[in-house]
């Protein structure tokens, strides 16, 4: 979003098209897809499951930064209970 200077509130459809294009490029190049949740906004793994259907056999991985857990300890249960929905997961200590 920052790269394209688009805010989610301004143009949701444009953002969806951008995301789909990036995903399609990764699929064409046989690359894995990585998701880094933004815990500052509403976090919902369920909304991502539609994305998982699009990916088919491609890996859908999640990267989570440890510092996010320290800021919002209430999200830990939600994140851990949904990790199985991803191909791979990684919690990173530092940026």
N, CA, C and O atoms as a GROMACS GRO file, in nm:
protein
  380
    1UNK      N    1   0.082  -0.119   0.000
    1UNK     CA    2   0.000   0.000   0.000
    1UNK      C    3   0.086   0.125   0.000
    1UNK      O    4   0.059   0.220  -0.072
    2UNK      N    5   0.191   0.123   0.083
    2UNK     CA    6   0.281   0.238   0.088
    2UNK      C    7   0.353   0.257  -0.046
    2UNK      O    8   0.371   0.369  -0.093
    3UNK      N    9   0.394   0.145  -0.104
    3UNK     CA   10   0.467   0.150  -0.231
    3UNK      C   11   0.384   0.214  -0.341
    3UNK      O   12   0.437   0.289  -0.423
    4UNK      N   13   0.256   0.185  -0.343
    4UNK     CA   14   0.166   0.238  -0.446
    4UNK      C   15   0.095   0.366  -0.403
    4UNK      O   16   0.018   0.424  -0.479
    5UNK      N   17   0.123   0.410  -0.279
    5UNK     CA   18   0.063   0.531  -0.223
    5UNK      C   19  -0.090   0.527  -0.229
    5UNK      O   20  -0.157   0.620  -0.275
    6UNK      N   21  -0.143   0.416  -0.180
    6UNK     CA   22  -0.287   0.394  -0.178
    6UNK      C   23  -0.327   0.364  -0.034
    6UNK      O   24  -0.260   0.286   0.034
    7UNK      N   25  -0.434   0.424   0.012
    7UNK     CA   26  -0.485   0.388   0.144
    7UNK      C   27  -0.603   0.295   0.125
    7UNK      O   28  -0.681   0.309   0.031
    8UNK      N   29  -0.615   0.202   0.217
    8UNK     CA   30  -0.723   0.102   0.207
    8UNK      C   31  -0.859   0.169   0.205
    8UNK      O   32  -0.950   0.124   0.135
    9UNK      N   33  -0.875   0.274   0.282
    9UNK     CA   34  -1.004   0.343   0.291
    9UNK      C   35  -1.038   0.414   0.159
    9UNK      O   36  -1.154   0.428   0.123
   10UNK      N   37  -0.934   0.459   0.089
   10UNK     CA   38  -0.958   0.534  -0.034
   10UNK      C   39  -1.009   0.448  -0.149
   10UNK      O   40  -1.107   0.485  -0.214
   11UNK      N   41  -0.944   0.335  -0.173
   11UNK     CA   42  -0.981   0.257  -0.290
   11UNK      C   43  -0.955   0.108  -0.266
   11UNK      O   44  -0.848   0.057  -0.299
   12UNK      N   45  -1.053   0.040  -0.209
   12UNK     CA   46  -1.038  -0.100  -0.175
   12UNK      C   47  -1.023  -0.187  -0.300
   12UNK      O   48  -0.945  -0.283  -0.300
   13UNK      N   49  -1.097  -0.155  -0.406
   13UNK     CA   50  -1.090  -0.238  -0.526
   13UNK      C   51  -0.952  -0.230  -0.589
   13UNK      O   52  -0.897  -0.332  -0.632
   14UNK      N   53  -0.894  -0.111  -0.596
   14UNK     CA   54  -0.760  -0.095  -0.652
   14UNK      C   55  -0.659  -0.176  -0.573
   14UNK      O   56  -0.572  -0.241  -0.630
   15UNK      N   57  -0.672  -0.173  -0.442
   15UNK     CA   58  -0.582  -0.248  -0.356
   15UNK      C   59  -0.598  -0.399  -0.380
   15UNK      O   60  -0.498  -0.471  -0.386
   16UNK      N   61  -0.721  -0.446  -0.394
   16UNK     CA   62  -0.744  -0.588  -0.421
   16UNK      C   63  -0.681  -0.630  -0.553
   16UNK      O   64  -0.624  -0.739  -0.563
   17UNK      N   65  -0.691  -0.545  -0.654
   17UNK     CA   66  -0.631  -0.575  -0.784
   17UNK      C   67  -0.479  -0.581  -0.772
   17UNK      O   68  -0.416  -0.670  -0.829
   18UNK      N   69  -0.419  -0.488  -0.698
   18UNK     CA   70  -0.274  -0.489  -0.676
   18UNK      C   71  -0.229  -0.618  -0.608
   18UNK      O   72  -0.132  -0.680  -0.649
   19UNK      N   73  -0.300  -0.656  -0.504
   19UNK     CA   74  -0.264  -0.777  -0.431
   19UNK      C   75  -0.277  -0.899  -0.521
   19UNK      O   76  -0.190  -0.986  -0.522
   20UNK      N   77  -0.387  -0.905  -0.597
   20UNK     CA   78  -0.406  -1.019  -0.687
   20UNK      C   79  -0.295  -1.025  -0.792
   20UNK      O   80  -0.247  -1.134  -0.824
   21UNK      N   81  -0.253  -0.911  -0.845
   21UNK     CA   82  -0.145  -0.910  -0.944
   21UNK      C   83  -0.015  -0.962  -0.885
   21UNK      O   84   0.056  -1.039  -0.949
   22UNK      N   85   0.016  -0.920  -0.763
   22UNK     CA   86   0.138  -0.968  -0.696
   22UNK      C   87   0.131  -1.118  -0.672
   22UNK      O   88   0.230  -1.189  -0.690
   23UNK      N   89   0.015  -1.166  -0.633
   23UNK     CA   90  -0.003  -1.310  -0.610
   23UNK      C   91   0.011  -1.386  -0.740
   23UNK      O   92   0.076  -1.491  -0.745
   24UNK      N   93  -0.049  -1.334  -0.846
   24UNK     CA   94  -0.040  -1.400  -0.976
   24UNK      C   95   0.104  -1.408  -1.024
   24UNK      O   96   0.146  -1.509  -1.081
   25UNK      N   97   0.182  -1.302  -1.003
   25UNK     CA   98   0.323  -1.302  -1.039
   25UNK      C   99   0.398  -1.411  -0.963
   25UNK      O  100   0.481  -1.482  -1.020
   26UNK      N  101   0.370  -1.425  -0.835
   26UNK     CA  102   0.436  -1.527  -0.753
   26UNK      C  103   0.398  -1.667  -0.800
   26UNK      O  104   0.483  -1.755  -0.807
   27UNK      N  105   0.270  -1.686  -0.833
   27UNK     CA  106   0.225  -1.817  -0.882
   27UNK      C  107   0.294  -1.850  -1.014
   27UNK      O  108   0.341  -1.961  -1.033
   28UNK      N  109   0.299  -1.753  -1.106
   28UNK     CA  110   0.363  -1.773  -1.236
   28UNK      C  111   0.511  -1.809  -1.221
   28UNK      O  112   0.564  -1.889  -1.298
   29UNK      N  113   0.577  -1.749  -1.122
   29UNK     CA  114   0.719  -1.774  -1.100
   29UNK      C  115   0.743  -1.892  -1.004
   29UNK      O  116   0.857  -1.923  -0.970
   30UNK      N  117   0.632  -1.957  -0.962
   30UNK     CA  118   0.638  -2.070  -0.869
   30UNK      C  119   0.706  -2.031  -0.737
   30UNK      O  120   0.788  -2.107  -0.684
   31UNK      N  121   0.672  -1.915  -0.686
   31UNK     CA  122   0.726  -1.864  -0.560
   31UNK      C  123   0.621  -1.880  -0.450
   31UNK      O  124   0.501  -1.884  -0.478
   32UNK      N  125   0.666  -1.888  -0.328
   32UNK     CA  126   0.575  -1.894  -0.214
   32UNK      C  127   0.516  -1.755  -0.188
   32UNK      O  128   0.573  -1.653  -0.226
   33UNK      N  129   0.400  -1.754  -0.124
   33UNK     CA  130   0.333  -1.630  -0.086
   33UNK      C  131   0.353  -1.612   0.064
   33UNK      O  132   0.332  -1.705   0.142
   34UNK      N  133   0.394  -1.492   0.104
   34UNK     CA  134   0.416  -1.463   0.246
   34UNK      C  135   0.318  -1.356   0.292
   34UNK      O  136   0.297  -1.255   0.224
   35UNK      N  137   0.260  -1.380   0.408
   35UNK     CA  138   0.167  -1.284   0.467
   35UNK      C  139   0.227  -1.235   0.598
   35UNK      O  140   0.266  -1.314   0.684
   36UNK      N  141   0.232  -1.104   0.611
   36UNK     CA  142   0.276  -1.041   0.737
   36UNK      C  143   0.157  -0.964   0.791
   36UNK      O  144   0.124  -0.858   0.738
   37UNK      N  145   0.091  -1.014   0.895
   37UNK     CA  146  -0.029  -0.948   0.946
   37UNK      C  147   0.001  -0.809   1.000
   37UNK      O  148   0.107  -0.783   1.056
   38UNK      N  149  -0.094  -0.721   0.982
   38UNK     CA  150  -0.085  -0.586   1.036
   38UNK      C  151  -0.176  -0.580   1.159
   38UNK      O  152  -0.297  -0.563   1.147
   39UNK      N  153  -0.116  -0.594   1.276
   39UNK     CA  154  -0.194  -0.600   1.399
   39UNK      C  155  -0.245  -0.464   1.443
   39UNK      O  156  -0.324  -0.455   1.537
   40UNK      N  157  -0.201  -0.359   1.376
   40UNK     CA  158  -0.250  -0.226   1.410
   40UNK      C  159  -0.394  -0.209   1.361
   40UNK      O  160  -0.470  -0.129   1.415
   41UNK      N  161  -0.430  -0.284   1.259
   41UNK     CA  162  -0.566  -0.281   1.204
   41UNK      C  163  -0.636  -0.411   1.240
   41UNK      O  164  -0.579  -0.496   1.308
   42UNK      N  165  -0.758  -0.425   1.197
   42UNK     CA  166  -0.834  -0.546   1.227
   42UNK      C  167  -0.764  -0.667   1.167
   42UNK      O  168  -0.733  -0.668   1.048
   43UNK      N  169  -0.740  -0.769   1.248
   43UNK     CA  170  -0.670  -0.889   1.204
   43UNK      C  171  -0.768  -1.004   1.195
   43UNK      O  172  -0.833  -1.039   1.294
   44UNK      N  173  -0.780  -1.063   1.078
   44UNK     CA  174  -0.872  -1.175   1.062
   44UNK      C  175  -0.812  -1.278   0.967
   44UNK      O  176  -0.799  -1.253   0.847
   45UNK      N  177  -0.778  -1.392   1.021
   45UNK     CA  178  -0.726  -1.500   0.937
   45UNK      C  179  -0.837  -1.551   0.846
   45UNK      O  180  -0.810  -1.591   0.732
   46UNK      N  181  -0.959  -1.549   0.892
   46UNK     CA  182  -1.070  -1.600   0.812
   46UNK      C  183  -1.081  -1.527   0.678
   46UNK      O  184  -1.114  -1.588   0.577
   47UNK      N  185  -1.054  -1.398   0.678
   47UNK     CA  186  -1.060  -1.322   0.553
   47UNK      C  187  -0.953  -1.369   0.455
   47UNK      O  188  -0.968  -1.353   0.334
   48UNK      N  189  -0.846  -1.427   0.507
   48UNK     CA  190  -0.738  -1.475   0.422
   48UNK      C  191  -0.770  -1.608   0.356
   48UNK      O  192  -0.707  -1.645   0.257
   49UNK      N  193  -0.866  -1.680   0.410
   49UNK     CA  194  -0.893  -1.812   0.357
   49UNK      C  195  -0.941  -1.807   0.213
   49UNK      O  196  -0.916  -1.901   0.137
   50UNK      N  197  -1.007  -1.701   0.173
   50UNK     CA  198  -1.044  -1.687   0.033
   50UNK      C  199  -0.917  -1.679  -0.051
   50UNK      O  200  -0.912  -1.732  -0.162
   51UNK      N  201  -0.816  -1.613   0.001
   51UNK     CA  202  -0.688  -1.604  -0.067
   51UNK      C  203  -0.625  -1.742  -0.078
   51UNK      O  204  -0.567  -1.775  -0.182
   52UNK      N  205  -0.636  -1.821   0.024
   52UNK     CA  206  -0.580  -1.957   0.024
   52UNK      C  207  -0.642  -2.038  -0.090
   52UNK      O  208  -0.572  -2.117  -0.153
   53UNK      N  209  -0.770  -2.021  -0.117
   53UNK     CA  210  -0.836  -2.093  -0.226
   53UNK      C  211  -0.777  -2.054  -0.362
   53UNK      O  212  -0.762  -2.139  -0.449
   54UNK      N  213  -0.743  -1.928  -0.378
   54UNK     CA  214  -0.685  -1.879  -0.504
   54UNK      C  215  -0.547  -1.942  -0.526
   54UNK      O  216  -0.510  -1.972  -0.640
   55UNK      N  217  -0.472  -1.961  -0.418
   55UNK     CA  218  -0.334  -2.007  -0.430
   55UNK      C  219  -0.322  -2.153  -0.471
   55UNK      O  220  -0.219  -2.193  -0.526
   56UNK      N  221  -0.423  -2.232  -0.444
   56UNK     CA  222  -0.416  -2.373  -0.482
   56UNK      C  223  -0.300  -2.445  -0.415
   56UNK      O  224  -0.295  -2.454  -0.292
   57UNK      N  225  -0.207  -2.496  -0.495
   57UNK     CA  226  -0.094  -2.574  -0.443
   57UNK      C  227   0.022  -2.489  -0.396
   57UNK      O  228   0.115  -2.541  -0.334
   58UNK      N  229   0.020  -2.359  -0.423
   58UNK     CA  230   0.130  -2.272  -0.380
   58UNK      C  231   0.130  -2.257  -0.229
   58UNK      O  232   0.024  -2.253  -0.166
   59UNK      N  233   0.249  -2.249  -0.172
   59UNK     CA  234   0.261  -2.232  -0.028
   59UNK      C  235   0.212  -2.094   0.014
   59UNK      O  236   0.239  -1.994  -0.053
   60UNK      N  237   0.142  -2.090   0.125
   60UNK     CA  238   0.093  -1.965   0.183
   60UNK      C  239   0.149  -1.959   0.324
   60UNK      O  240   0.102  -2.030   0.413
   61UNK      N  241   0.249  -1.874   0.345
   61UNK     CA  242   0.324  -1.869   0.470
   61UNK      C  243   0.290  -1.743   0.548
   61UNK      O  244   0.251  -1.641   0.490
   62UNK      N  245   0.305  -1.750   0.677
   62UNK     CA  246   0.282  -1.633   0.761
   62UNK      C  247   0.410  -1.601   0.838
   62UNK      O  248   0.475  -1.689   0.894
   63UNK      N  249   0.444  -1.473   0.841
   63UNK     CA  250   0.556  -1.423   0.920
   63UNK      C  251   0.500  -1.331   1.027
   63UNK      O  252   0.425  -1.238   0.997
   64UNK      N  253   0.536  -1.357   1.150
   64UNK     CA  254   0.485  -1.276   1.260
   64UNK      C  255   0.605  -1.228   1.341
   64UNK      O  256   0.697  -1.304   1.370
   65UNK      N  257   0.605  -1.102   1.376
   65UNK     CA  258   0.714  -1.045   1.452
   65UNK      C  259   0.684  -1.055   1.602
   65UNK      O  260   0.574  -1.022   1.646
   66UNK      N  261   0.780  -1.102   1.677
   66UNK     CA  262   0.766  -1.121   1.821
   66UNK      C  263   0.720  -0.994   1.892
   66UNK      O  264   0.642  -1.001   1.986
   67UNK      N  265   0.769  -0.880   1.847
   67UNK     CA  266   0.732  -0.753   1.911
   67UNK      C  267   0.582  -0.726   1.905
   67UNK      O  268   0.528  -0.658   1.992
   68UNK      N  269   0.514  -0.780   1.803
   68UNK     CA  270   0.369  -0.763   1.793
   68UNK      C  271   0.299  -0.831   1.910
   68UNK      O  272   0.200  -0.780   1.962
   69UNK      N  273   0.350  -0.946   1.952
   69UNK     CA  274   0.292  -1.017   2.066
   69UNK      C  275   0.309  -0.937   2.194
   69UNK      O  276   0.221  -0.936   2.280
   70UNK      N  277   0.423  -0.871   2.207
   70UNK     CA  278   0.448  -0.792   2.327
   70UNK      C  279   0.353  -0.673   2.334
   70UNK      O  280   0.309  -0.634   2.442
   71UNK      N  281   0.321  -0.614   2.217
   71UNK     CA  282   0.230  -0.498   2.215
   71UNK      C  283   0.085  -0.540   2.239
   71UNK      O  284   0.010  -0.469   2.306
   72UNK      N  285   0.047  -0.656   2.185
   72UNK     CA  286  -0.093  -0.702   2.191
   72UNK      C  287  -0.099  -0.848   2.236
   72UNK      O  288  -0.123  -0.936   2.154
   73UNK      N  289  -0.079  -0.876   2.363
   73UNK     CA  290  -0.077  -1.016   2.407
   73UNK      C  291  -0.209  -1.091   2.383
   73UNK      O  292  -0.209  -1.214   2.378
   74UNK      N  293  -0.319  -1.020   2.368
   74UNK     CA  294  -0.448  -1.086   2.347
   74UNK      C  295  -0.459  -1.153   2.210
   74UNK      O  296  -0.550  -1.234   2.189
   75UNK      N  297  -0.370  -1.122   2.116
   75UNK     CA  298  -0.378  -1.183   1.983
   75UNK      C  299  -0.308  -1.318   1.977
   75UNK      O  300  -0.324  -1.390   1.878
   76UNK      N  301  -0.233  -1.353   2.077
   76UNK     CA  302  -0.154  -1.476   2.073
   76UNK      C  303  -0.242  -1.598   2.048
   76UNK      O  304  -0.210  -1.680   1.962
   77UNK      N  305  -0.349  -1.612   2.122
   77UNK     CA  306  -0.435  -1.730   2.107
   77UNK      C  307  -0.493  -1.739   1.967
   77UNK      O  308  -0.498  -1.847   1.908
   78UNK      N  309  -0.539  -1.626   1.913
   78UNK     CA  310  -0.596  -1.626   1.778
   78UNK      C  311  -0.492  -1.667   1.675
   78UNK      O  312  -0.521  -1.747   1.586
   79UNK      N  313  -0.374  -1.614   1.687
   79UNK     CA  314  -0.267  -1.645   1.591
   79UNK      C  315  -0.229  -1.792   1.600
   79UNK      O  316  -0.225  -1.861   1.498
   80UNK      N  317  -0.201  -1.840   1.719
   80UNK     CA  318  -0.158  -1.979   1.734
   80UNK      C  319  -0.267  -2.078   1.692
   80UNK      O  320  -0.236  -2.183   1.635
   81UNK      N  321  -0.391  -2.047   1.718
   81UNK     CA  322  -0.497  -2.139   1.681
   81UNK      C  323  -0.519  -2.146   1.530
   81UNK      O  324  -0.581  -2.240   1.480
   82UNK      N  325  -0.468  -2.047   1.457
   82UNK     CA  326  -0.486  -2.045   1.312
   82UNK      C  327  -0.360  -2.078   1.233
   82UNK      O  328  -0.363  -2.076   1.110
   83UNK      N  329  -0.251  -2.107   1.299
   83UNK     CA  330  -0.126  -2.134   1.228
   83UNK      C  331  -0.137  -2.253   1.134
   83UNK      O  332  -0.069  -2.258   1.032
   84UNK      N  333  -0.220  -2.350   1.167
   84UNK     CA  334  -0.233  -2.469   1.083
   84UNK      C  335  -0.295  -2.437   0.947
   84UNK      O  336  -0.289  -2.520   0.856
   85UNK      N  337  -0.353  -2.320   0.932
   85UNK     CA  338  -0.414  -2.282   0.804
   85UNK      C  339  -0.311  -2.235   0.703
   85UNK      O  340  -0.343  -2.211   0.586
   86UNK      N  341  -0.186  -2.221   0.748
   86UNK     CA  342  -0.079  -2.176   0.661
   86UNK      C  343   0.014  -2.294   0.630
   86UNK      O  344   0.022  -2.390   0.707
   87UNK      N  345   0.083  -2.285   0.518
   87UNK     CA  346   0.178  -2.390   0.481
   87UNK      C  347   0.295  -2.391   0.580
   87UNK      O  348   0.336  -2.497   0.627
   88UNK      N  349   0.347  -2.274   0.610
   88UNK     CA  350   0.459  -2.260   0.703
   88UNK      C  351   0.438  -2.134   0.784
   88UNK      O  352   0.369  -2.041   0.742
   89UNK      N  353   0.497  -2.131   0.903
   89UNK     CA  354   0.487  -2.011   0.985
   89UNK      C  355   0.621  -1.984   1.051
   89UNK      O  356   0.700  -2.076   1.075
   90UNK      N  357   0.645  -1.858   1.079
   90UNK     CA  358   0.769  -1.822   1.144
   90UNK      C  359   0.745  -1.699   1.231
   90UNK      O  360   0.682  -1.602   1.188
   91UNK      N  361   0.794  -1.705   1.354
   91UNK     CA  362   0.790  -1.590   1.442
   91UNK      C  363   0.931  -1.533   1.445
   91UNK      O  364   1.026  -1.602   1.481
   92UNK      N  365   0.945  -1.407   1.408
   92UNK     CA  366   1.075  -1.343   1.396
   92UNK      C  367   1.099  -1.252   1.515
   92UNK      O  368   1.013  -1.173   1.551
   93UNK      N  369   1.214  -1.264   1.574
   93UNK     CA  370   1.246  -1.186   1.695
   93UNK      C  371   1.264  -1.037   1.664
   93UNK      O  372   1.217  -0.953   1.741
   94UNK      N  373   1.332  -1.004   1.555
   94UNK     CA  374   1.368  -0.866   1.526
   94UNK      C  375   1.339  -0.833   1.380
   94UNK      O  376   1.333  -0.922   1.295
   95UNK      N  377   1.321  -0.704   1.352
   95UNK     CA  378   1.300  -0.660   1.215
   95UNK      C  379   1.428  -0.665   1.137
   95UNK      O  380   1.430  -0.631   1.019
   0.00000   0.00000   0.00000
